[in-house]
Every structure is written in structure tokens, then in C-alpha cells.
Amino acid sequence: MLRARWIERTFTPRFPLGTSKGVLNERTVWYLIAWDSERPEVRGIGEAALFPGHSKEFPADVKTKLLELCMDTTNWSQRLEDDLVDVPSVRFALEQCLRDLDASGSKVLFPSDFTLGKSGIPINGLVWMGSFSEMKQRVKEKIADGFTTIKLKIGGIDVEEEFDLLAAVRKEYSAQDLVLRVDANGAFDATDAPRVLDRLAELQVHSIEQPVKPGRYEVMSELCRNSPVPIALDEDLIGLNTLDAKEDLLDNLDPKFIVIKPSLVGGWAAAEEWIALADARGIGWWITSALESSIGLNAVAQWAASLDLRLPQGLGTGSLFTDNIPSPLLAARGELRFRPEVAWDLTRLDG
């Protein structure tokens, strides 16, 4: 008989994580842990990692659904298809938990050259918001670490200072030597967005994620049509959990890219639906983590490694926490790698 429990854990970032929506000083996630009563030593683990300020769900929703799942384990497959659709982080946690259980708790969810340590996933180096000097130093560190694609969070400090920072980077590194992405997290409005996009184009920025707040469809549609910098939709994907809604978004806005966070869109199945729709329309995409701990990041990364990846992915956030779960994952030299010789340390999940 399948049994289950859930636990909550809070992690501490190495530095305040600044975005245009505020600063994160801690990160809380929830784990669904399941085992067969006849083999209690084999545990499947999945992580629910909603993102405050981005997710459409709330911690109370997560806890309620996890409690329901643990009270009744007989209908999990059906619940993936119905009442968990609107609680995407829990849906993803259940997907992970079941797949890990099938893999005898090994955390090798998608066996590949990646999990064998033979290949890595190209990733961008993420520069969080901070003061001008902090961001400048972080850019230097990412370049020194071997990243050839860097993504900067913008919209949190004076935009002219952000332009100055980008200009300083571009003065030293050409667009051929260093790809620059920016993520605004909806920081701009219909009035200032066109000017920002023009300046970013002058600096040969590869793309901008979510220049205006999600749900501003008329504004975003016009920006996608006229922007000199390719626009990637991110937060606008969150909360669209039906095929019709996804099709309407892509057909009406026609972005150049979409950014897919499995934890926020409903797991692997939902993410693959977004990919299929994007591919059919000639829209590019990349996969991004959502500040999961090592459990969730592992699930996202191994799945991503099974796809036809054409661009650097956004999967380098595991090292942000001082107290993350020790795992085989390592981000270095512009890649995320899996080291099969390194054992998982799951003691933080005991108790």
C-alpha cells in the first residue's frame, strides 16, 4: 500500500535576491514523500515550489492539497489530470514523487548522458538585482566563471544606471563574445517600455523577459509586434492551464520566445504542451528553474536534458542557498552538470 507524508523547509539565500517585485530573503518549499508499506526504505520525493509574487496559488493551497494527497493515495494518477491542474506546484511535486518512486528513489528520473556525467546543459549566468557596484561585480564573476550568456534582472534600480551597466559590459564584450539577456519581471509600463526597448536594442541585447506586467495583453501584443528587441513571455504563461488559453496567448501575442518554469506552469506534462505549441508556431523557448531546492532543480534539469535544447537554459540557481540539499548538481563554466559519483544527502528531509 502506498503511504505518504509532506514536510515544509525554508532555505536561506547567500545574498538578498532582488527583483522588480521585491527582495527575497528566504525561500520556503514543500516536499511530498511517498513509499510502499512493504518497502519503506525506498522513498519517492517531489518538491512543490510556488514562487511568491509570481504563482497564482498560495501556501494554503499547497498545504491543503498535500494533506489531501497524503490522506488518500489511491487516486493520484487521476488527480494529476483534474483537481491538481490549478495547483501547478503540487501537480509537479506529484509527478516527481511518482517518477522517483518508479526509479527506486534514486533521483535518476530521466537517464541520459547528462545523468551519466558525460554531458552538461548550457545555462545562462544569472545576475540578480542589487546596487550598481554589486551588479557590476556579479557580471565580472559570471564572465570569470566561463559564462558566455548572462541574464540580468532589471527594473529594480534607476534604469539609467542599468543602461550604464549594460553599456559597460558591451563596451568590453561584443555581442559575438557575450550574449546579454535581461528580465524585467513586468517592471515597465506602456509609456516607458518602448524607450527601454530601443535602448536595449542599441546595446545588442538578445531578449527581454516580461517587459510589462502579465495580463496587459493589448500592450504586450503591440510590444511583441514592434519591439526591436525580441520579447520572451514569462509570467504571462502562469495560470493558463488549459490548451485553449495557451493557444490564445501565443496566437494573439506572437512572442519571439517563451520562458517555461515547470514548477509554475504545472510540471513536465504542462511544460511539454507549451513546447509543442511554441514549436508549431516557430516560437523559441528555454527552460528556467524557479528557485527550487536541489530536489526540484534536479527534476527540471534531468527533464530538460532529454529535450532538443537550442539555447542556454536558466538552470543555475541551485548554488544560491547556503543550506541547500547537497546533490550531484554543479553549475560551472557555463554549464549545469550532474556528477553521478556524488551522493545525495537527504538528512534535511528527515524528521
C-alpha beads as a LAMMPS data file, in Angstrom:
LAMMPS data file: protein, C-alpha beads

351 atoms
350 bonds

1 atom types
1 bond types

-500.0 500.0 xlo xhi
-500.0 500.0 ylo yhi
-500.0 500.0 zlo zhi

Masses

1 110.0

Atoms # bond

1 1 1 0.000 0.000 0.000
2 1 1 1.263 3.464 -0.878
3 1 1 1.800 5.807 2.049
4 1 1 2.851 9.446 2.045
5 1 1 3.707 12.473 4.134
6 1 1 4.665 16.069 3.433
7 1 1 7.112 18.462 5.045
8 1 1 7.995 22.147 4.770
9 1 1 11.510 23.541 4.631
10 1 1 12.907 27.089 4.388
11 1 1 16.229 27.922 2.754
12 1 1 18.466 30.971 3.092
13 1 1 19.940 32.762 0.039
14 1 1 23.611 33.731 0.055
15 1 1 22.515 37.333 -0.535
16 1 1 19.162 39.145 -0.828
17 1 1 17.557 38.141 -4.139
18 1 1 16.331 41.365 -5.700
19 1 1 13.667 41.597 -8.379
20 1 1 11.404 44.420 -9.518
21 1 1 8.710 42.816 -7.322
22 1 1 10.771 42.994 -4.156
23 1 1 13.572 41.207 -2.337
24 1 1 13.588 37.570 -1.226
25 1 1 15.477 36.879 2.000
26 1 1 14.267 33.293 2.392
27 1 1 12.685 30.575 0.289
28 1 1 10.070 28.097 1.529
29 1 1 9.221 24.912 -0.368
30 1 1 7.236 21.771 0.391
31 1 1 8.106 18.105 -0.221
32 1 1 5.805 15.194 -0.941
33 1 1 7.392 11.923 0.192
34 1 1 5.862 8.526 -0.670
35 1 1 6.778 4.886 -0.077
36 1 1 5.271 1.430 -0.366
37 1 1 4.467 -0.024 3.046
38 1 1 6.242 -3.218 2.013
39 1 1 9.420 -1.301 1.011
40 1 1 9.539 1.683 3.409
41 1 1 13.240 2.264 2.754
42 1 1 12.504 3.283 -0.880
43 1 1 11.137 6.817 -0.968
44 1 1 9.943 8.920 -3.849
45 1 1 10.337 12.653 -3.290
46 1 1 8.811 15.596 -5.134
47 1 1 9.108 19.330 -4.485
48 1 1 6.341 21.931 -4.597
49 1 1 7.972 25.327 -5.083
50 1 1 5.437 28.054 -5.680
51 1 1 7.001 31.468 -6.211
52 1 1 5.542 34.351 -4.139
53 1 1 4.549 37.244 -6.376
54 1 1 4.527 35.055 -9.490
55 1 1 2.420 31.956 -8.766
56 1 1 -1.368 32.064 -8.872
57 1 1 -1.523 29.640 -5.945
58 1 1 -0.855 30.316 -2.268
59 1 1 0.876 28.380 0.526
60 1 1 -2.513 27.428 1.993
61 1 1 -3.499 25.860 -1.348
62 1 1 -0.292 23.839 -1.404
63 1 1 -0.672 22.572 2.155
64 1 1 -4.320 21.638 1.637
65 1 1 -3.608 19.609 -1.492
66 1 1 -0.573 17.907 0.029
67 1 1 -2.649 16.936 3.061
68 1 1 -5.355 15.508 0.801
69 1 1 -2.802 13.533 -1.208
70 1 1 -1.277 12.056 1.930
71 1 1 -4.670 11.094 3.345
72 1 1 -5.707 9.249 0.176
73 1 1 -3.043 7.761 -2.093
74 1 1 -5.425 5.644 -4.169
75 1 1 -6.329 8.243 -6.799
76 1 1 -3.073 10.068 -7.504
77 1 1 -2.969 9.420 -11.244
78 1 1 -6.469 10.798 -11.671
79 1 1 -5.734 13.850 -9.547
80 1 1 -2.871 14.767 -11.867
81 1 1 -5.493 15.237 -14.578
82 1 1 -8.191 17.100 -12.664
83 1 1 -8.082 18.938 -9.336
84 1 1 -4.301 19.479 -9.284
85 1 1 -4.274 21.300 -12.624
86 1 1 -4.910 24.613 -10.877
87 1 1 -2.310 23.945 -8.177
88 1 1 0.688 23.600 -10.507
89 1 1 3.461 23.319 -7.931
90 1 1 1.733 20.390 -6.220
91 1 1 0.988 18.767 -9.562
92 1 1 4.694 18.930 -10.373
93 1 1 5.618 17.590 -6.930
94 1 1 3.353 14.587 -7.506
95 1 1 4.857 13.965 -10.962
96 1 1 8.330 13.998 -9.418
97 1 1 7.368 11.832 -6.470
98 1 1 5.828 9.096 -8.620
99 1 1 8.699 9.067 -11.084
100 1 1 11.272 8.944 -8.298
101 1 1 9.380 6.078 -6.685
102 1 1 9.483 4.201 -10.003
103 1 1 13.241 4.862 -10.056
104 1 1 13.581 3.250 -6.591
105 1 1 14.266 6.616 -5.006
106 1 1 17.491 7.058 -6.961
107 1 1 16.673 10.605 -8.153
108 1 1 17.697 9.465 -11.648
109 1 1 14.412 10.455 -13.235
110 1 1 15.441 10.701 -16.893
111 1 1 18.523 8.537 -17.545
112 1 1 20.752 10.151 -20.163
113 1 1 24.291 11.241 -20.919
114 1 1 23.547 14.100 -18.531
115 1 1 22.882 11.777 -15.576
116 1 1 25.919 9.695 -16.565
117 1 1 28.063 12.828 -16.290
118 1 1 29.013 12.713 -19.960
119 1 1 27.345 15.974 -20.999
120 1 1 26.193 19.220 -19.449
121 1 1 23.332 21.622 -20.071
122 1 1 24.371 25.077 -21.369
123 1 1 22.977 27.697 -18.994
124 1 1 22.973 31.452 -18.601
125 1 1 24.680 33.133 -15.678
126 1 1 22.032 34.984 -13.670
127 1 1 22.842 38.413 -12.202
128 1 1 20.341 39.413 -9.539
129 1 1 19.378 42.997 -8.823
130 1 1 21.452 45.000 -6.392
131 1 1 23.300 48.264 -6.351
132 1 1 25.195 49.311 -9.468
133 1 1 28.517 48.209 -7.962
134 1 1 27.093 44.883 -6.771
135 1 1 25.655 44.052 -10.167
136 1 1 28.843 45.092 -11.931
137 1 1 30.875 42.808 -9.684
138 1 1 28.449 39.924 -10.235
139 1 1 28.730 40.337 -14.004
140 1 1 32.513 40.119 -13.732
141 1 1 32.236 36.979 -11.614
142 1 1 29.920 35.279 -14.107
143 1 1 32.240 36.063 -17.001
144 1 1 35.222 34.812 -14.995
145 1 1 33.259 31.625 -14.310
146 1 1 33.087 30.968 -18.054
147 1 1 29.530 32.028 -18.869
148 1 1 29.025 33.266 -22.425
149 1 1 25.336 34.069 -21.874
150 1 1 24.406 36.333 -18.982
151 1 1 20.945 37.352 -17.822
152 1 1 20.474 40.478 -15.736
153 1 1 17.447 41.350 -13.668
154 1 1 16.471 44.937 -14.497
155 1 1 13.847 47.415 -13.353
156 1 1 14.817 47.436 -9.684
157 1 1 17.267 50.336 -9.605
158 1 1 17.438 53.501 -11.686
159 1 1 17.035 52.389 -15.280
160 1 1 19.755 54.762 -16.469
161 1 1 22.206 53.041 -14.137
162 1 1 21.130 49.714 -15.610
163 1 1 21.751 51.030 -19.115
164 1 1 25.177 52.259 -17.969
165 1 1 25.966 48.800 -16.613
166 1 1 24.908 47.087 -19.833
167 1 1 26.864 49.624 -21.875
168 1 1 29.994 48.996 -19.820
169 1 1 29.663 45.249 -20.377
170 1 1 29.002 45.677 -24.073
171 1 1 31.980 48.032 -24.448
172 1 1 34.253 45.235 -23.252
173 1 1 32.454 42.264 -24.813
174 1 1 30.830 42.254 -28.250
175 1 1 27.518 40.539 -28.977
176 1 1 29.507 37.744 -30.631
177 1 1 31.554 37.196 -27.474
178 1 1 28.824 37.601 -24.858
179 1 1 25.049 37.190 -25.135
180 1 1 23.090 39.519 -22.866
181 1 1 19.553 38.712 -21.767
182 1 1 17.505 40.867 -19.428
183 1 1 14.492 40.068 -17.274
184 1 1 12.211 42.912 -16.244
185 1 1 9.615 40.883 -14.300
186 1 1 6.961 43.350 -15.515
187 1 1 8.814 46.444 -14.270
188 1 1 7.823 48.822 -17.090
189 1 1 4.559 50.271 -18.341
190 1 1 3.127 51.091 -21.738
191 1 1 4.648 54.577 -21.656
192 1 1 8.267 53.789 -20.819
193 1 1 8.601 50.285 -22.311
194 1 1 9.193 51.416 -25.939
195 1 1 12.051 53.720 -24.897
196 1 1 13.595 50.956 -22.789
197 1 1 13.360 48.514 -25.693
198 1 1 15.019 50.985 -28.063
199 1 1 17.936 51.474 -25.659
200 1 1 18.319 47.723 -25.178
201 1 1 18.428 47.251 -28.950
202 1 1 21.287 49.754 -29.179
203 1 1 23.166 47.591 -26.674
204 1 1 22.529 44.460 -28.756
205 1 1 20.590 42.693 -26.026
206 1 1 19.432 39.227 -27.107
207 1 1 15.964 39.376 -25.492
208 1 1 13.887 40.831 -22.683
209 1 1 11.627 38.744 -20.478
210 1 1 8.249 40.141 -19.498
211 1 1 8.761 43.901 -20.003
212 1 1 5.250 44.729 -18.704
213 1 1 3.077 43.094 -16.071
214 1 1 1.260 39.878 -17.007
215 1 1 -2.286 40.270 -18.259
216 1 1 -1.615 43.527 -20.155
217 1 1 -2.380 41.714 -23.386
218 1 1 -3.065 44.684 -25.650
219 1 1 0.130 46.403 -24.569
220 1 1 2.175 43.227 -24.817
221 1 1 0.759 42.394 -28.236
222 1 1 1.835 45.781 -29.590
223 1 1 5.271 45.440 -27.996
224 1 1 5.761 41.967 -29.469
225 1 1 4.886 43.324 -32.927
226 1 1 7.080 46.409 -32.796
227 1 1 9.907 45.789 -30.344
228 1 1 13.442 45.991 -31.780
229 1 1 14.446 43.503 -29.060
230 1 1 12.853 40.030 -29.069
231 1 1 10.334 39.642 -26.258
232 1 1 10.066 36.486 -24.161
233 1 1 6.859 35.840 -22.246
234 1 1 7.356 34.516 -18.731
235 1 1 4.787 35.456 -16.078
236 1 1 2.102 35.651 -18.777
237 1 1 2.276 31.836 -19.036
238 1 1 1.476 31.304 -15.367
239 1 1 -2.135 30.446 -14.594
240 1 1 -3.031 29.447 -18.150
241 1 1 -3.787 25.798 -17.522
242 1 1 -5.992 24.849 -20.486
243 1 1 -4.957 24.173 -24.058
244 1 1 -7.320 26.856 -25.394
245 1 1 -5.880 29.515 -23.084
246 1 1 -2.327 28.654 -24.110
247 1 1 -3.176 28.738 -27.795
248 1 1 -4.973 32.078 -27.439
249 1 1 -1.985 33.654 -25.700
250 1 1 0.535 32.560 -28.308
251 1 1 -1.706 33.306 -31.285
252 1 1 -2.691 36.772 -30.087
253 1 1 0.671 37.963 -28.741
254 1 1 3.051 36.063 -31.049
255 1 1 6.196 36.466 -28.902
256 1 1 9.633 35.546 -30.194
257 1 1 10.265 33.350 -27.132
258 1 1 8.554 31.847 -24.110
259 1 1 10.218 31.034 -20.793
260 1 1 8.900 27.842 -19.205
261 1 1 9.111 27.198 -15.464
262 1 1 7.759 23.681 -14.773
263 1 1 7.158 24.488 -11.099
264 1 1 4.883 27.385 -12.050
265 1 1 3.082 26.019 -15.119
266 1 1 2.201 22.577 -13.787
267 1 1 5.112 20.217 -14.261
268 1 1 6.526 18.228 -17.138
269 1 1 3.258 17.448 -18.923
270 1 1 2.139 21.072 -18.910
271 1 1 5.587 22.294 -19.944
272 1 1 5.693 19.857 -22.846
273 1 1 2.322 21.173 -24.001
274 1 1 3.756 24.707 -24.060
275 1 1 6.777 23.466 -26.025
276 1 1 4.628 21.698 -28.620
277 1 1 2.505 24.809 -29.127
278 1 1 5.577 27.033 -29.413
279 1 1 7.320 24.712 -31.872
280 1 1 4.220 24.619 -34.073
281 1 1 4.300 28.427 -34.273
282 1 1 8.015 28.922 -34.729
283 1 1 8.368 30.434 -31.244
284 1 1 11.641 29.796 -29.420
285 1 1 11.765 28.691 -25.790
286 1 1 14.013 27.877 -22.893
287 1 1 13.500 26.213 -19.525
288 1 1 14.065 28.063 -16.261
289 1 1 14.145 26.931 -12.664
290 1 1 12.126 28.832 -10.075
291 1 1 14.438 28.887 -7.059
292 1 1 13.714 25.287 -6.201
293 1 1 15.992 23.395 -3.853
294 1 1 18.179 20.642 -5.288
295 1 1 15.238 18.205 -5.471
296 1 1 13.162 20.385 -7.778
297 1 1 16.140 21.653 -9.758
298 1 1 17.224 18.059 -10.393
299 1 1 13.753 17.234 -11.709
300 1 1 13.739 20.225 -14.038
301 1 1 17.304 19.706 -15.240
302 1 1 17.082 15.980 -15.991
303 1 1 13.872 16.515 -17.951
304 1 1 15.385 19.470 -19.826
305 1 1 18.403 17.344 -20.750
306 1 1 16.028 14.951 -22.528
307 1 1 14.782 17.721 -24.853
308 1 1 16.152 19.231 -28.054
309 1 1 17.769 22.257 -26.436
310 1 1 18.824 25.008 -28.814
311 1 1 19.603 27.856 -26.415
312 1 1 21.230 28.237 -22.994
313 1 1 18.738 27.390 -20.266
314 1 1 18.032 29.159 -16.973
315 1 1 19.032 26.412 -14.543
316 1 1 21.886 27.815 -12.497
317 1 1 20.089 28.785 -9.269
318 1 1 20.939 25.807 -7.061
319 1 1 24.049 27.432 -5.595
320 1 1 22.113 30.461 -4.341
321 1 1 21.252 28.870 -0.987
322 1 1 23.658 28.499 1.915
323 1 1 21.789 25.428 3.191
324 1 1 20.620 23.699 0.026
325 1 1 20.343 19.904 -0.060
326 1 1 23.749 18.506 -1.096
327 1 1 23.362 16.874 -4.502
328 1 1 25.275 15.776 -7.610
329 1 1 24.346 19.027 -9.422
330 1 1 27.056 21.583 -10.133
331 1 1 26.939 24.787 -12.196
332 1 1 30.326 25.734 -13.618
333 1 1 31.931 27.033 -16.822
334 1 1 28.571 27.943 -18.335
335 1 1 27.014 24.516 -17.828
336 1 1 24.921 22.609 -15.319
337 1 1 26.388 19.167 -14.788
338 1 1 25.338 16.027 -12.925
339 1 1 28.109 14.150 -11.113
340 1 1 26.946 10.541 -10.648
341 1 1 29.831 9.841 -8.271
342 1 1 28.433 12.353 -5.746
343 1 1 25.804 11.009 -3.356
344 1 1 22.633 12.809 -2.337
345 1 1 22.439 13.927 1.293
346 1 1 18.757 13.960 2.262
347 1 1 19.165 14.373 6.013
348 1 1 17.444 17.784 5.822
349 1 1 14.261 15.948 4.869
350 1 1 14.278 13.666 7.907
351 1 1 12.104 14.279 10.885

Bonds

1 1 1 2
2 1 2 3
3 1 3 4
4 1 4 5
5 1 5 6
6 1 6 7
7 1 7 8
8 1 8 9
9 1 9 10
10 1 10 11
11 1 11 12
12 1 12 13
13 1 13 14
14 1 14 15
15 1 15 16
16 1 16 17
17 1 17 18
18 1 18 19
19 1 19 20
20 1 20 21
21 1 21 22
22 1 22 23
23 1 23 24
24 1 24 25
25 1 25 26
26 1 26 27
27 1 27 28
28 1 28 29
29 1 29 30
30 1 30 31
31 1 31 32
32 1 32 33
33 1 33 34
34 1 34 35
35 1 35 36
36 1 36 37
37 1 37 38
38 1 38 39
39 1 39 40
40 1 40 41
41 1 41 42
42 1 42 43
43 1 43 44
44 1 44 45
45 1 45 46
46 1 46 47
47 1 47 48
48 1 48 49
49 1 49 50
50 1 50 51
51 1 51 52
52 1 52 53
53 1 53 54
54 1 54 55
55 1 55 56
56 1 56 57
57 1 57 58
58 1 58 59
59 1 59 60
60 1 60 61
61 1 61 62
62 1 62 63
63 1 63 64
64 1 64 65
65 1 65 66
66 1 66 67
67 1 67 68
68 1 68 69
69 1 69 70
70 1 70 71
71 1 71 72
72 1 72 73
73 1 73 74
74 1 74 75
75 1 75 76
76 1 76 77
77 1 77 78
78 1 78 79
79 1 79 80
80 1 80 81
81 1 81 82
82 1 82 83
83 1 83 84
84 1 84 85
85 1 85 86
86 1 86 87
87 1 87 88
88 1 88 89
89 1 89 90
90 1 90 91
91 1 91 92
92 1 92 93
93 1 93 94
94 1 94 95
95 1 95 96
96 1 96 97
97 1 97 98
98 1 98 99
99 1 99 100
100 1 100 101
101 1 101 102
102 1 102 103
103 1 103 104
104 1 104 105
105 1 105 106
106 1 106 107
107 1 107 108
108 1 108 109
109 1 109 110
110 1 110 111
111 1 111 112
112 1 112 113
113 1 113 114
114 1 114 115
115 1 115 116
116 1 116 117
117 1 117 118
118 1 118 119
119 1 119 120
120 1 120 121
121 1 121 122
122 1 122 123
123 1 123 124
124 1 124 125
125 1 125 126
126 1 126 127
127 1 127 128
128 1 128 129
129 1 129 130
130 1 130 131
131 1 131 132
132 1 132 133
133 1 133 134
134 1 134 135
135 1 135 136
136 1 136 137
137 1 137 138
138 1 138 139
139 1 139 140
140 1 140 141
141 1 141 142
142 1 142 143
143 1 143 144
144 1 144 145
145 1 145 146
146 1 146 147
147 1 147 148
148 1 148 149
149 1 149 150
150 1 150 151
151 1 151 152
152 1 152 153
153 1 153 154
154 1 154 155
155 1 155 156
156 1 156 157
157 1 157 158
158 1 158 159
159 1 159 160
160 1 160 161
161 1 161 162
162 1 162 163
163 1 163 164
164 1 164 165
165 1 165 166
166 1 166 167
167 1 167 168
168 1 168 169
169 1 169 170
170 1 170 171
171 1 171 172
172 1 172 173
173 1 173 174
174 1 174 175
175 1 175 176
176 1 176 177
177 1 177 178
178 1 178 179
179 1 179 180
180 1 180 181
181 1 181 182
182 1 182 183
183 1 183 184
184 1 184 185
185 1 185 186
186 1 186 187
187 1 187 188
188 1 188 189
189 1 189 190
190 1 190 191
191 1 191 192
192 1 192 193
193 1 193 194
194 1 194 195
195 1 195 196
196 1 196 197
197 1 197 198
198 1 198 199
199 1 199 200
200 1 200 201
201 1 201 202
202 1 202 203
203 1 203 204
204 1 204 205
205 1 205 206
206 1 206 207
207 1 207 208
208 1 208 209
209 1 209 210
210 1 210 211
211 1 211 212
212 1 212 213
213 1 213 214
214 1 214 215
215 1 215 216
216 1 216 217
217 1 217 218
218 1 218 219
219 1 219 220
220 1 220 221
221 1 221 222
222 1 222 223
223 1 223 224
224 1 224 225
225 1 225 226
226 1 226 227
227 1 227 228
228 1 228 229
229 1 229 230
230 1 230 231
231 1 231 232
232 1 232 233
233 1 233 234
234 1 234 235
235 1 235 236
236 1 236 237
237 1 237 238
238 1 238 239
239 1 239 240
240 1 240 241
241 1 241 242
242 1 242 243
243 1 243 244
244 1 244 245
245 1 245 246
246 1 246 247
247 1 247 248
248 1 248 249
249 1 249 250
250 1 250 251
251 1 251 252
252 1 252 253
253 1 253 254
254 1 254 255
255 1 255 256
256 1 256 257
257 1 257 258
258 1 258 259
259 1 259 260
260 1 260 261
261 1 261 262
262 1 262 263
263 1 263 264
264 1 264 265
265 1 265 266
266 1 266 267
267 1 267 268
268 1 268 269
269 1 269 270
270 1 270 271
271 1 271 272
272 1 272 273
273 1 273 274
274 1 274 275
275 1 275 276
276 1 276 277
277 1 277 278
278 1 278 279
279 1 279 280
280 1 280 281
281 1 281 282
282 1 282 283
283 1 283 284
284 1 284 285
285 1 285 286
286 1 286 287
287 1 287 288
288 1 288 289
289 1 289 290
290 1 290 291
291 1 291 292
292 1 292 293
293 1 293 294
294 1 294 295
295 1 295 296
296 1 296 297
297 1 297 298
298 1 298 299
299 1 299 300
300 1 300 301
301 1 301 302
302 1 302 303
303 1 303 304
304 1 304 305
305 1 305 306
306 1 306 307
307 1 307 308
308 1 308 309
309 1 309 310
310 1 310 311
311 1 311 312
312 1 312 313
313 1 313 314
314 1 314 315
315 1 315 316
316 1 316 317
317 1 317 318
318 1 318 319
319 1 319 320
320 1 320 321
321 1 321 322
322 1 322 323
323 1 323 324
324 1 324 325
325 1 325 326
326 1 326 327
327 1 327 328
328 1 328 329
329 1 329 330
330 1 330 331
331 1 331 332
332 1 332 333
333 1 333 334
334 1 334 335
335 1 335 336
336 1 336 337
337 1 337 338
338 1 338 339
339 1 339 340
340 1 340 341
341 1 341 342
342 1 342 343
343 1 343 344
344 1 344 345
345 1 345 346
346 1 346 347
347 1 347 348
348 1 348 349
349 1 349 350
350 1 350 351
